[in-house]
């Protein structure tokens, strides 16, 4: 991996490592090393460098919200009034830490943020919106859309097949 003008340039081996880990983050170092054709110690150093450079941000389990007691998912569109930087910064710092928030996206257009949540019930979803979103400084409007089904894309960020 080469850092060039503040950016990261991945060589063929790094790209292959990223593709393998994207497919299965639990792949052992020995298997990774064998697959890309390098020594285990070299592989360990390369994966560590990919983490330190921010290419690999983490390894996560894909949990089914319904099976852990949060069957109601929604995407909440949040619109600010006035667009004061302090309101956005506070929102950005606090909302990802709220219970049930799976992700939050700062977007362009009429909506400022989309907040993806998983809740125990429709009542819990309503309470979340009222208690944690609509009463925030600067929030003008929140519109909730229930998620009936989620399709996970098959595209890979590495652009390579493992």
N, C-alpha and C positions, 0 to 999 in steps of 0.2 A: 504494500500500500504506500502510495506517495502522496504527501500533502503538497498541493500546488496552488499558490495564490489564495490560501485560505480554504481551498476546496480539497476534497478527498478524491483521489483517482485510484480505482481498484484494478489490480492486475488480474490475470486469468484465474490464479489460485484463490485470491480473495473473493472474486465473483462466484467461484464454485462453492467456497465455504458458505457464503451468504445464502446461496440457493439451497444448499443442503440443510442449513439451520432453519431457513424459512419453511421448508417442507416439514421438518421435524426438529424442533428445538431441543429435544432430549437425546439427539444423536451423540454417542460417546466420542471423546477426543480420538480414541484409537480408530474408530470407524471413519471419522472425518479425515484423519491423516491418511488412511489407506485409500479412501475415495479420491482424494486430490493428489496423492502421490508424493507426500512429504513425510518427514520424520514426525513422530508424535510431539516432540519438544518444539519443533518449528510450527506445527499446527497450533499448539497451545499459545505460543507467542503471537501468532497471526490473529487468532480469535480474540485474544486480550487486546491487541491493537485495534481491532475492529470495534470492540466495546468502548475503548477509551476515546476513539475518534467519533463516537456517536452513531456509527453505521448500524450497529446492533444496539438497540435501546433497551432490550430486555427479553426474557423468555417467559411466556405466560400460558396458563391453562385456559382452555375455552370452556367456560362453565355455562350450563343451561340455567338461566334465571328461574324458569318455572320449577325446576327440580330442587331448587334451594329456597323455595317459598316466595318468589317474586315473579308471578306469572303475568302481571300486567306491565307491558312495556309501552313507552310513548316517546315521541319526538316532540319537544316543546320549542316552538319558534318564539324567540324573545326579541322585542324591539325596544330600543332605547329612545328617549326623547332628549334633545339637547346635545347628545354626544360629547359629554364631558369626559376627558381622559381618565379622571379619578374614578368615575363610575365603572368604566371598562376595566381598569386595573383591579379594582376591588372585586368585580364579578369574576375576572380571570383567576384571581388568587383563591377565592372562597368557594365558588360553585363546584369545581372538581372534587372538593373534599366533602360535599354533602352526601348523606346516606342515599344510596340508590342511583347516584349519577354514574353512568357507564362511560360517557364521553361528552365533550362539549366542543362545538365547532364555531369559530368566529368566521363569518361569511360575508360576502358582499350582497348588495341588493336591499330590498325592503326589510329583511330580517337581519338582525345583527348577530345573533347566536342561535344555534340549534343545540338543545340539550337532550341527550338520550338518557332516559331513566328506566329503571325496573322497580316496580312497587308490589306490595303484598296484595293490594286491592284497588278498585276504582276510588274508594274513599281515601285511601292512602295517597293515591296520585293527586286527587283534588287538594288534599291537605298540603302535599309537597309544593304544588304550584302556588297556593295561597300563602303558605308560611315561608317559603324559601325563594320565590321568584318575583311575584307581583309586588311585594312590599320592599324590594330592593331600591336603593337610590338610583334614579335615572330610568328605571324600567317603566315604559309607557304601556306595553301590551305583551301578553303571553298567550299564544294559541297552541292548544294541545291536540296532537293527532295520535290516536292509538295505533300501535303496530300490531298487525294481525299475523304477519309472517316475515321472516328475514331470510334473504338469500345471500349467502356469502359468495363473493366473487372468487373466481378461480385464477385470476391474474396473479402473477408474482412480481414483487418489486425488483427482484434481482434481474428479471428478464430472461433468466436461464432456467432450463429444466434441470433438476437435480439428477 
